[in-house]
Amino acid sequence: MIGSELKLSVLHSLMSGPKRFNELRGSTGICQSSLAKTLKELEESGIMERRVILDRPVAVEYRLTPMGEDLSDALRGLDRWANRWVMGEHSRKVIA
């Protein structure tokens, strides 16, 4: 369900709150076509929802579902682990 770097990048961006398409493009750096595909896959899996805002002009907002919020908690745990063991003081030293 989240096996790609693109999906993780979108999820990370949505963890701070709802975003519109161009906001997600800016925060993730993903090209338009790849972002559209990734958003569709996340929506189909039930992790994220797409909400149409009837404004002038009409806008679309993306937000995490309750399932996505639960996943965010797990991702924060993985982030803490990576910061400690991969990026932090316990990471293996590379000897050149």
C-alpha positions as CSV (number, residue, x, y, z in Angstrom):
1,M,0.0,0.0,0.0
2,I,2.8,2.4,0.7
3,G,5.7,0.6,-0.9
4,S,7.1,3.6,-2.8
5,E,9.1,6.6,-2.0
6,L,6.6,8.8,-3.8
7,K,3.7,7.6,-1.5
8,L,5.8,8.1,1.6
9,S,6.6,11.6,0.5
10,V,2.9,12.5,-0.1
11,L,2.0,10.9,3.2
12,H,4.7,12.9,5.0
13,S,3.4,16.1,3.5
14,L,-0.3,15.3,4.4
15,M,0.7,14.5,8.0
16,S,0.8,18.3,8.7
17,G,-2.7,18.8,7.3
18,P,-4.8,18.9,4.2
19,K,-3.1,20.2,1.0
20,R,-4.2,21.1,-2.5
21,F,-2.5,19.6,-5.5
22,N,0.0,22.4,-6.2
23,E,0.9,22.5,-2.5
24,L,1.7,18.8,-2.7
25,R,3.7,19.3,-5.9
26,G,5.7,22.0,-4.1
27,S,6.3,20.2,-0.9
28,T,7.2,16.8,-2.5
29,G,8.9,17.8,-5.7
30,I,7.0,15.1,-7.6
31,C,6.1,15.8,-11.2
32,Q,2.4,16.4,-12.1
33,S,1.7,13.0,-13.7
34,S,3.5,10.9,-11.0
35,L,1.7,12.9,-8.3
36,A,-1.7,12.4,-9.9
37,K,-1.1,8.6,-10.1
38,T,0.2,8.4,-6.5
39,L,-2.8,10.4,-5.2
40,K,-5.2,8.1,-7.0
41,E,-3.5,5.0,-5.6
42,L,-3.6,6.4,-2.1
43,E,-7.2,7.3,-2.5
44,E,-8.1,3.8,-3.8
45,S,-6.4,2.2,-0.8
46,G,-8.4,4.3,1.6
47,I,-5.4,6.1,3.1
48,M,-6.2,9.5,1.7
49,E,-9.4,11.2,0.5
50,R,-10.0,13.8,-2.1
51,R,-12.4,16.6,-1.3
52,V,-13.8,19.0,-3.9
53,I,-14.3,22.5,-2.5
54,L,-17.1,24.3,-4.3
55,D,-15.4,27.7,-4.4
56,R,-14.6,30.0,-7.3
57,P,-12.6,28.5,-8.8
58,V,-13.4,25.0,-7.8
59,A,-10.5,23.4,-5.8
60,V,-9.5,19.9,-4.7
61,E,-8.0,19.2,-1.3
62,Y,-6.3,16.0,-0.2
63,R,-6.4,14.8,3.4
64,L,-5.6,11.7,5.3
65,T,-8.5,9.4,6.3
66,P,-8.7,7.9,9.8
67,M,-6.8,4.9,8.3
68,G,-4.1,7.3,7.0
69,E,-3.9,9.0,10.4
70,D,-3.2,5.7,12.1
71,L,-0.6,5.0,9.5
72,S,1.0,8.4,10.2
73,D,1.5,7.3,13.8
74,A,3.4,4.2,12.5
75,L,5.4,6.3,10.1
76,R,6.4,8.7,12.9
77,G,7.7,5.7,14.9
78,L,9.7,4.6,11.9
79,D,11.1,8.1,11.5
80,R,12.2,8.1,15.1
81,W,13.9,4.7,14.6
82,A,15.7,5.9,11.5
83,N,16.9,9.1,13.1
84,R,18.3,7.1,16.0
85,W,19.7,4.0,14.3
86,V,20.4,5.1,10.7
87,M,21.1,8.8,10.9
88,G,22.0,9.2,14.6
89,E,24.8,8.3,16.9
90,H,24.2,4.5,16.6
91,S,24.6,4.5,12.9
92,R,27.5,2.4,11.5
93,K,30.5,4.4,10.6
94,V,31.7,4.2,7.0
95,I,35.4,3.7,6.7
96,A,36.9,4.6,3.3
